[in-house]
Amino acid sequence: MSTKEIEKSDEDTVKNNTASLCGSNVKLRRELGLFSAVNLILGVMIGSGIFVSPASALEHSGSVALCLIVWTVSGIISLLGALSFAELGTVLGKSGAEYSYFQAAFGKMHKFWGPLPSFICAWIYVVILRPAEVAIIVMTFAEYAIQPFTTNIMQPYGDHKDMAIKLGSLSALFVMTYINITSVKLFVKVQNVFGVCKVFACLVVIGGGIYEIARGNTENLNKGFEGSTTSPGGIALALYSGLWAYDGWNSVTVVTEEIINPGVNVPLSISVAVPLITGLYVFMNVAYMTVLSYAEMVSVPAVAVTFGARVLGPASFLIPLGVAIATFGCAMSVQFGVTRVCYTAARGGHMLEVFSYVNMKQMTPAPAVAFQAILTSVFILVGNIKTLIDFASWFLWFFYGLAMVALLVLRKTQKDTPRPYRVPTIVPCFVLLVSIFLSVFPVVHDPSMKYVIAIGFIFMGVAVYTVFVYYRKTPTRLLRKFTFLTQVLFESVPPSNRED
């Protein structure tokens, strides 16, 4: 038998096995309860930002009191946006968040333009934005994880520190990829532990602040509104910084199909997690600004580390440890979420079909997880990619605003569809206005090259969509071989249709 005949025989065997399994119960399972859903939101929202660089809002607002108002308002806006997403997630019952909402609202409006918003959303999130974000977060993890060794071991070999960070990042990426491929239950267990540890680290900072206030160290706080900016642009930039720190509030709607009783647990988990994080963020900033002056807050490389060295004494090691835990948990959760967007987009014909396949034993979207790991590895090896996500917040609020439009459209086109949860109409309208402001203002206030790059990514996505999705100009034979190899490697088959 020739090599081609053997390959053909193997492909036929896989096809036959796939055909017999497609009608079976091979699909993503509902394994995230309320506690796990809350921890997923905590996992994505609490990253390194609140520990390392929370001072941007203070720098733009100019005063302690106005900065705390910005953090509070940012939390309220995030909660309103998340509750609007909760309605979309529960009425449609699909994973993928914005991708699925755009498909439902606009997909049938026009043969070419209707599905385009969904594709652009998947294109930006899956191929560029989230892998780059995971790479930066996991590199932050590696930097703090190797910190205890850098002084004594790496110091004489400064040139090797970057290599150590990259190796540490790739090792961490391998571990989180293994977890996300192996089992959703394993992910849930690890994330629940990390979620508790993150909250504990935040409470350590807050406790240190309370201790300093009790000692009468209130000189910085007593400055109140002194130095507050009166510029609308400054306030807007402060709000922009605060909202970026809160990003991730929609994470539970990305995995709706894996939430137990989503009609109850999706809105409830949001109602618990987002106010909790708002409280933690506000009081952590109070703690920081109690101990550190305005000049120190905006100049030190890692606010929480400086705070810990000044307040916690021998326990100051808890802060770098907290940053490492927060960043690893955040990166793992972001990867978990974006693989579901990739899975959903592939199921909708906007990514390679094989990325919608599910491992027969573990019931995880293993090919999508592996694909994200490969993209993230590339970004880690490239290294200096922070400029790539400078415009991330712009993209995010553009898509959030479009999701609010989708919600209003679906209320008209699917008005008879049961809605387990519904927000007052004024809420999505308000979030839409905020998103328009945050999408337009940065371009007007600071027209820079990064927004040209952002528009370039969109046009690149339109070109890919036109050729490979709309006209279906794909290398069929090559894709068939790739699908075959991926199925064999990850023991994956197409998922059965979800009916629950």
URVEN-V218303 format. One record per backbone hydrogen bond with DSSP energy under -1.0 kcal/mol. NH is the residue of the N-H (numbers start at 0). CO is the residue of the C=O. If there is no record, write none. Layout:
nh;co
NH;CO
NH;CO
This chain:
nh;co
5;1
6;2
7;3
8;4
9;5
10;6
11;7
12;8
13;9
14;10
15;11
16;12
17;13
18;14
19;15
20;16
21;17
23;20
25;23
30;28
30;257
31;257
36;32
37;33
38;34
39;35
40;36
41;37
42;38
43;39
44;40
45;41
46;44
50;47
51;47
52;48
58;54
59;55
60;56
61;57
64;223
66;62
67;63
68;64
69;65
70;66
71;67
72;68
73;69
74;70
75;71
76;72
77;73
78;74
79;75
80;76
81;77
82;78
83;79
84;80
85;81
86;82
87;83
88;84
89;85
90;86
91;87
92;88
95;253
96;252
98;95
100;96
101;97
102;98
103;99
104;100
105;101
106;102
108;105
113;109
118;114
119;115
120;116
121;117
122;118
123;119
124;120
125;121
126;122
127;123
128;123
129;124
131;127
132;128
133;129
134;130
135;131
136;132
137;133
138;134
139;135
140;136
141;137
142;138
143;139
144;140
145;141
148;145
149;145
152;148
153;148
154;149
156;153
159;156
160;157
163;159
164;160
165;161
166;162
167;163
168;164
169;165
170;166
171;167
172;168
173;169
174;170
175;171
176;172
177;173
178;174
179;175
180;176
181;177
182;178
186;182
187;183
188;184
189;185
190;186
191;187
192;188
193;189
194;190
195;191
196;192
197;193
198;194
199;195
200;196
201;197
202;198
203;199
204;200
205;201
206;202
207;203
208;204
209;205
210;206
211;207
212;208
213;209
214;210
215;212
216;211
217;215
221;217
222;219
223;220
225;222
227;224
228;60
234;230
235;231
236;232
237;233
238;234
239;235
240;236
241;237
242;238
243;239
244;240
245;241
246;243
250;247
252;249
257;254
258;255
259;31
263;260
264;260
265;261
267;263
268;264
269;265
270;266
271;267
272;268
273;269
275;271
276;272
277;273
278;274
279;275
280;276
281;277
282;278
283;279
284;280
285;281
286;282
287;283
288;284
289;285
290;286
291;287
296;292
297;293
299;295
302;51
303;50
305;301
306;302
307;303
308;304
309;305
310;306
311;307
314;311
315;312
317;314
318;315
320;316
321;317
322;318
323;319
324;320
325;321
326;322
327;323
328;324
329;325
330;326
331;327
332;328
333;329
334;330
335;331
336;332
337;333
338;334
340;336
341;337
342;338
343;339
344;340
345;341
346;342
347;343
348;345
349;344
354;351
355;352
356;353
357;492
358;363
359;490
362;358
365;363
368;364
369;365
370;366
371;367
372;368
373;369
374;370
375;371
376;372
377;373
378;374
379;375
380;376
381;377
382;378
383;381
384;382
387;384
389;386
391;388
394;390
395;391
396;392
397;393
398;394
399;395
400;396
401;397
402;398
403;399
404;400
405;401
406;402
407;403
408;404
409;405
410;406
411;408
412;408
413;409
416;413
426;423
428;424
429;425
430;426
431;427
432;428
433;429
434;430
435;431
436;432
437;433
438;434
439;435
440;436
443;439
444;440
445;441
450;447
452;448
453;449
454;450
455;451
456;452
457;453
458;454
459;455
460;456
461;457
462;458
463;459
464;460
465;461
466;462
467;463
468;464
469;464
470;465
472;466
473;471
475;473
478;474
479;475
480;476
481;477
482;478
483;479
484;480
485;481
486;482
487;483
488;484
489;485
491;486
492;357
495;25
